[in-house]
Amino acid sequence: MGWFGDLLARVRGASDDDDSPVVERPLNMDVRAGQLAELRTTLEEIVEAMESQTARMDNPGWRGRARDYSYALGGVRELFGHPTRDGLYEVLGSVRPLYRGPVPEGYEALSGLNERLLAVLTQLQQPAPGE
């Protein structure tokens, strides 16, 4: 039915709208806790590795990416305290890998951490039992 049919249904008092609250499906923290801990550790190590390259920290893009990972760490910590599906989606949307595909020049020291990040993000994107 189009918008006009919906308008007529509302005027007649026969609307199909359901104003009942949406029940939040909880995260399976038995599974997610380990995945989030791995994400937190990986992000901490990436930030530390990026900040240790002091010459590259002068580059605003490099510094900004390190700051983005620091902010994502805050989201992961918040998710541990208040685990919600929306919080998980927000964290997953805020974390980008350093690169995809072959290792770019200058990223060799971070390649192992980037692979770990990609692996844990893939796990977090998959539904856990009961979600």
C-alpha positions in Angstrom: 0.0 0.0 0.0 1.4 3.4 -0.7 1.6 6.5 1.4 -2.0 7.5 0.5 -3.3 4.1 1.7 -1.4 4.5 4.9 -2.9 8.0 5.4 -6.4 6.6 4.9 -5.8 3.8 7.3 -4.6 6.3 9.9 -7.6 8.6 9.4 -9.9 5.6 9.8 -8.0 4.5 12.9 -6.9 1.2 11.4 -3.2 1.8 11.2 -0.7 -1.1 11.0 1.9 0.9 13.0 3.2 -1.0 16.0 4.2 1.4 18.7 5.4 -1.2 21.1 9.1 -0.9 22.2 11.6 -2.9 20.3 13.2 -5.6 22.4 17.0 -5.3 22.4 18.6 -8.7 21.7 21.7 -8.9 23.9 25.1 -9.7 22.7 26.5 -13.2 23.5 29.3 -11.9 25.8 30.5 -15.4 26.3 31.8 -15.3 22.7 32.1 -11.5 22.3 34.3 -10.9 25.4 37.2 -12.8 24.0 36.8 -11.2 20.6 36.6 -7.7 22.1 39.6 -8.4 24.3 41.6 -9.4 21.2 40.4 -6.3 19.4 41.4 -4.1 22.4 44.9 -5.7 22.6 45.5 -5.4 18.8 44.4 -1.7 18.8 46.6 -0.9 21.8 49.6 -2.5 20.0 48.9 -0.7 16.8 48.7 2.6 18.5 51.9 1.9 20.4 53.7 0.8 17.2 52.5 3.9 15.2 53.4 6.3 18.0 56.9 4.7 18.3 57.6 5.8 14.7 58.3 9.4 15.8 59.3 10.7 12.4 56.0 9.5 10.9 54.0 11.1 13.8 54.9 14.5 12.2 52.6 13.4 9.3 49.0 14.6 10.1 47.5 11.6 8.3 49.6 9.1 10.3 48.9 11.0 13.6 45.2 11.1 12.8 45.0 7.4 12.1 46.7 6.7 15.4 44.2 9.0 17.1 41.3 7.2 15.3 42.5 3.9 16.8 42.8 5.5 20.2 39.2 6.7 19.9 38.1 3.2 18.8 39.8 1.8 21.9 37.4 4.0 24.0 34.5 2.5 22.1 35.7 -1.0 22.8 36.1 -0.2 26.5 32.6 1.3 26.6 31.2 -1.9 25.0 32.7 -4.0 27.7 30.8 -1.9 30.3 27.5 -1.6 28.3 27.3 -4.4 25.7 24.7 -3.6 23.1 24.3 -4.5 19.5 24.3 -0.8 18.5 27.6 -0.3 20.4 29.1 -3.3 18.5 28.0 -1.8 15.2 29.5 1.6 16.2 32.8 0.0 17.1 32.9 -2.0 13.9 32.1 1.1 11.8 34.9 3.1 13.4 37.8 0.7 13.0 39.4 0.5 9.6 42.4 -1.7 8.8 45.7 0.1 8.0 45.5 -1.3 4.5 44.0 -4.2 2.5 45.9 -6.3 0.0 49.7 -6.3 -0.4 51.8 -4.5 2.3 52.4 -0.9 1.2 55.9 0.5 1.5 56.6 1.7 5.0 54.0 -0.6 6.6 56.2 -3.7 6.9 56.6 -3.3 10.7 52.8 -3.2 11.1 51.8 -6.0 8.7 51.4 -8.6 11.5 49.2 -6.3 13.5 47.1 -5.4 10.5 46.5 -9.1 9.8 45.4 -9.6 13.4 43.1 -6.6 13.1 41.5 -8.0 9.9 41.0 -11.4 11.6 39.3 -10.1 14.7 37.1 -7.7 12.7 36.0 -10.6 10.5 35.1 -12.6 13.7 33.2 -9.7 15.2 31.2 -9.2 12.0 29.9 -12.8 12.1 26.8 -13.4 14.3 27.5 -15.3 17.5 25.1 -18.0 18.7 22.0 -16.5 20.3 22.3 -13.1 18.7 
